[in-house]
Amino acid sequence: MSTCLDERELTRLYVADGGEMPAARTHLEGCAGCAARYAELARESRLIAAAIAAAAASGATMREYSAAERAGKIAWRGRPPTRTAGWFAGATVFGAAAAVAAMMALGWRPAAPARVAMAAAARTIAAAPVSYASEPRYRMMSDPISAIAYGEAASAASGSGDAAFTNYGGAGYYGDLLFCTPGDDSELCATSADRG
Amino acid sequence: MRRTAPKPPIATDGVAAQASEAAPPELDALFRTHQPRIVRLCRMMLGDPDEGDEVAQEVFVRMLAQRRSGVEPAQWGAWLTRVAINACHDRRRSGWWKWWRRDGRELLDADLTTPRTAEDEAITHEQGAAIWRGFRGLSQRQREVFVLREIEGWPTREVGAALKLTDQAVKLHLFRALRRLREILRSER
C-alpha cells in the first residue's frame, strides 16, 4: 500500500486483530507519519479507557459525572420549548397551507355561506314564483335570507313583466327591498325613490 | 408496569461478611481478589454506579451458591466475569431497574481502590466528565464491546462469544465507539 492511511483506515487497523490488514501494517512499518498517527490513536484510546475505568472505579466520580449529566439534561428540558414548539407550529401551518393549496388546485373554492344560501333560495323562488308571491309576508318575516332572495328574484321578475311581482309598487320598490316585507310602508322600509 | 419502591442498596461489606461467615478463608480471598474488578465491570456495563453495585452483589451471591453446590469452575475470574455480563444483560432486559433510579439517592458503597496510571493523570476533570457522558451515550452493545476489549483486554473472539456477536460485529461496534469517544476527547482539548 503506497498511499498513506486516513483516520478511518487507522481506526480499522487498531480495531483489527493481529494478522488482519497486512498491507496496511506493511505501510505502517515504512511510513513514519502514519506510524506517528497510529501511535497517537493508540494513546488516545488508552486515555479514554483509563478515564472510563477510573470513573467506574470511583463511585463518587461516577456519581458526580452522572449528576452533572442529569443537571445538563434538566437544564435543557427546563428551557422554553421554543425549538420544538416552533418546529411543530411551523409544520402545522405548512401542512394546512399545503392542504388548502392542493384542494384549490383540484378546483375547490371557499364558499361564502350567505351567497350560497341566497343562490339556493333564488333558485327555489324561480322554480315556484307564484307560491312565494301568494304569501310572501309570512315567509320573509320568518326567514331574512328568503327576504333577500325574494327581493332579488322580484327585481328580476319585474324586469321581465311578471304581474305577480308588481303588486307592491313596481320595480323600484322591490329593488330596495331588503329586510322589509312587501307592503310595509314604514319609513325604514321606504325606498330611496319614495323618500326622494 | 407497577412502580415499586426502591430497594435500599446493599453494602459491599454485607456480602463480604456473608462470605466470611460462610467462611473458608479462600472464599474471602476470592471475594477480595475479584470484587473491585467485578463491581467496576458492572458499573461500566450498566453505566450507572448504583445499579452496577447491586448487580455485582448478585454476582457474588451466585458465587457463594456455586461454591456451596460443590461444582467449582476452572477459573473463578472468567466465571465471575461471565456471570456478571449475563446479570447485567438480565438487568437491562428487565427494564424495571430504570424505575428505581432516583436522583440524590443515598449510597453506601465505598470507592474501589485502583492505582492511578499515567493516563489517569493526563485526563482533566472536564475531559473525564465529557468522556463519561460520551460513553453513556454509546449504544449498549458499543459500551459492552468497548469495556470487554479495551478495558478488560479480552480478545475479539471471546468478546463475541460472551455477547453472542460475530467477530465482525464486535469490531464494528468497537470501531464506532472508538471513533465517537475520540471525537469527544479531541473536542475537549
Interface residues (C-beta under 8 A of the other chain):
Chain A: T11 R12 Y14 V15 A16 D17 L41 E44 S45 R46 L47 I48 A49 A50 A51 I52 A53 A54 A55 A56 A57 S58 G59 A60 T61 M62 R63 E64 Y65 S66 A67 A68 E69 R70
Chain B: P36 R40 L41 R43 M44 D48 P49 G52 D53 D103 L107 D109 A110 D111 L112 T113 T114 R116 T117 E119 D120 A122 I123 Q127 G128 A129 I131 W132 R133 F135 R136 F146 V147 E150 I151 P155 T156 D167 K171 L174 F175 L178 R179 L181 R182 L185 R186
